[in-house]
Amino acid sequence: MADAPSKTVPKAAAGPARPKAPGIRPDFATIGGIAVALAGILGGLLLEKGSLQDVAQVTAAMIVMGGTLGAVLVTTPLPVFLRACKGLGGAFLERADCTAATIDSLIRYASQARRSGIVSLEREAAANPDPFLRKALNLAVDGTDLQELRKMMELDIGLSEMNGEAEAKVWEAAGGYAPTIGIIGAVMGLIQVMKNLEDIKAVGHGIAVAFVATVYGVASANIFFLPVANKLRGRTRAAALLKDLVLEGVVGIIEGLNPTLLRTKLNAYNQEPARAAKSQGAKTAAKPAPSGQPAPGQS
């Protein structure tokens, strides 16, 4: 009996690769900046024959941090304060720059929309990890009016910026209150010193300890609170810029803009165009030349 012919089961066509969410990495600028500032201050103290014990005062830290926390809570609504605490990690962690990858995704979507229609992007929209891009593509696929889509997405961008600014202001407020609370701590220490004026040695030591609260207040404001506020503002601006890029890309897709022209337009958002051009040139140079033709750069 002859063997039955084997049936070859066709493989399912592989769908488009799902875009990956940008990775998160430590922000060495923030971590290194705080370390350098503390090293400079404490190193200067040691060079002046001082001791770390001179500024290691638990009571001063309690007065400054506790007083600053209380003042911030009075100033800020509790939900905003909790969001600011949750978002504090954004000053120490940063997302990898995904501008080039986002542009590539938008160009791929534009090419597919011109070839198969914008409705064909429904599957890609559901698979995209970026919620803003996913929302914009879904609105485009649903046939939302272009002007209405732009208004909705610009409203989303504006609200995100407003929330980011509110969270940054929490730390900015802390930076404003901390030095004043430090002065209050110093005055409280001086009050205790005045009770023991008969012992001159104890008075000198007490005054030195009293001013540690001022050091804590000024240092925490200028090394941590205010820089963190500005760093978070920078993160908010970068996120808004990326959303602007996405919005312009989706609008270009709806308008049927040529992918080449769309890439030229979106490359204006790329903060490192030289690196992107160099990478693109390297990819082009790596392609093998057709048979019978010299490779680029060869005669």
N, C-alpha and C positions, 0 to 999 in steps of 0.2 A: 504494500500500500504506500502510495507516494505521500510524502509529508505535505500537510496542508500549508499553503503559502502563508507566511507570517504577515500579519497586518501591522503596518506602521502607523502608530497613533500620532497624528500631527500635534506638535507642541502648540500650546496657546501662545498667541502673539503677546509679547511682553509689552505692557503698557508703558507710558512715559515715566521716567524716573521721578520719584517724589522728591521735591526740594527739601533739603535738610534745614532744620532750624539752626540759626547761628550759635556757635559754641560760646560758653562763658569762661572767662579767664580772669585771674587776679589783675587788678589795676596797680602795677608796680609804681606808677607815678604817685598815687595817693599813699601807698604803703611806704615807699622810699622817701617821700617828702616829709611825712611825719617823723620817720626815723632820723632823717638828717637834721630836722629842726630840734628834736629832743637831744640828739648827740651834740649839736652845737651849743645848746643852752647848758646842758649838764657838764659837757666838757669844759666850757668856760668857767663854770663854778669850781670844778676840780683844779683847773689851772690857777685859780685865785686862792688856792689853799683852803677851799671850802670842803664840805662833806655832804654826801647825799642825804644824811640825816637832817641837815639844815632845812631841807625842803620836804621832808617826809613827815607831814603833819596830817593825821587822820581827821582831826577836828576841822582843820581848815578846808580839807576836801569835802567834808560833810556839809559845811556851811555853804560853800560855793555851789556844789552840784545840787544839793537839796533846794537851796534858794532859787537857783536858775530853773530847775525843773518846775517848781511851783509857779514861778512867774510865767513860764511858757504855757503851762496848763491854763492859767487865767487868760492869757492872750488868745490861745488857739482852741477852736472847737475840738472836742475829744476825738471824733472820727478822723479829722485831719491829722491830729497828733499821732494816732495809732498808725495811719497810713505812712506818715513820715518815718516813724520808727521801723516799720516793715520795709520801707524803701531805702533805709540807711545803707544796706548792703550794696546798693548801686554805686556808692562812692568808692567802694573797695573792690568791686567786681565790674567788669566791662564785657560787652558782647563784641565778638570779632566783627570787623567791618564787613558787612554783607552787601554793600552798594553795588559792586560789580556783579555779584551773583543775582541780585534782584533785577538788575538791568537785563542780564542774560535770560532770566525767566520771562520777563515782560516781552522781550523780543521773540522768544519762542512762542509765547501765546499769540503775539501779533501775527506771526507767520502762519500759525495754525488757523487763526480766525480768518485770514485772507484766503486760505486754501479751502477750509471746510465750513466756514461760517462761525459767527461768534457763539452760537448755541453749542458748538462742539467743545467749548471750554468749561462746560458744567462739571465734568469729571475732574479736570485739573483744579478748578476752584475748590472743590470739596477736599482735595488732597493737599492743598497748600497749607503749611504750618503757620503762616503769617495771618492773624485774624483780620487785619486791616485790608490786606490784598484779597483775602478770601471774600470779605464782605463786598468789596468793590467789584470783583469779578461776578459774584452772584447777582448783584444789582444789574450789571451789564448784560448777563445772560438772560435775566428776566425781562429785558427790554425797557428798563427804566429810562425816562427822558434824561438826556445828557445834562441839561441844566439842573434838573432835580438831583441827579446823582452827584454832581459836583457840590451842590449845596449841602447834601447829607454828609459827604465825606469831609468837606471843609469844617462842618460843625463838629465832627468827630475829632479832627485835628485840633480845633480851637479848645474843645473841652479837655483834651489830653494835656495841652500846654497849660491850661488854667490849673488843672490838678497838680501838675508837676511844679508850677510856680508856688502854689499854696504849700506844698511839702517842703520846698526849699526855704520858704519864709519861716518855717518852724525853726530850722537851724540858724537862720539869720537872726531871728529874735533871740535865740539862746546866746548867740555871739554878742548881742547888744546888752543883755542883762548880766552876763557873767562878770565882766569887769566891775560893774557897780556892786554886785553882790560881794565881790572880793574886797571892795573898800569897806562894805559893812562889816565883813569878817575882821578886817584889820582894826576898825574902830572898836569892835567888841573886845578884841585882844588888848587894845590899849586901855580900855576901861579896867580890865583885870590888872594890868600893870600898875595903874595909878593907885591901886589899893595897897601896893607894897613899895612905896617910894623910899622907905627907910633902907632898903637893901639895894644899893646901886648896881651890884653885879646881877642880881635877879631882874632889875629893871631893864638892863641892856639885853639880857637873854629874852625877856618877855617881849620887848619891842621887835627883836629879830623874828621871833615866832609869829607875832601878830601880822607882820607884813607878808608872811607866806601865803595868806589868803588872797592878798592882792596879786601875788605871782600866779597863783592857781587860776584866778579869774581872767587875768589878761592873757595868760598862756593858752588856756582852754579856748578862749574866744578866737585868738589869732592863729592858732595851730590846728584847731579842730573844727569848731562850729562854723565860722565864716568860710573857710576853705571848702568844707563839705557842702555848704549851701551853694557856692559857686560851681562846684563840681556837678551837683545834681541839676543845676540850671543848664549846664553844658550838655548833660545827658538828655534833658528834655528837648533842647534845641536840635540835637542830632536826630532824635527819634522823630520830631516833627519834619525835619528835612527829608528823612527817608520816606515818610508818609506822603509828602509833597511829590516826591519822585514817583511813588506808586500811583498816585492819583493822575499825574500827567501821563504816565504810561497807559493806564486803563482808558483814559480819555482818547489817547492816540489810537488805541485798539478799536474803540467804538467808531471813531472817525475814519477807520480804514487807512491810517497813515502807513506809508511804505516802511517796512521794518528798518531799512538802512537809515532813512531820515529820522525815524523814531529813536534809533540808537544814538545818532548824532545829537539829538535834542536831549536825551536823558544823560548822556555823558557829561553834560554841564554840571550834574549833581555829584559826579565822582570826584572825591577829594584827592585821589591819587591817579590822575589820568596818565601821567608819565609811566607809572608802573604798569598800568593796564595796557598801554600801548606797547611797552617792552615785552610784556607777556604774550600779547597777541602776535607780535613780530617773531618771537621765539617759536610759537606754534606754527606759524606760516613757514619759517625756515626749516622746521623739522619735517615738514611734509615731503615725501619723495617726489622728485620731478618725474613727469611722464616719460616713458621710454622713448629714446631718440632725441630728447631735449636736455640741454644742460641744466644743472641745478642752479638756483638763484645764486648770483655772485661768481658763476663760472662762465668762461667764454668757450 
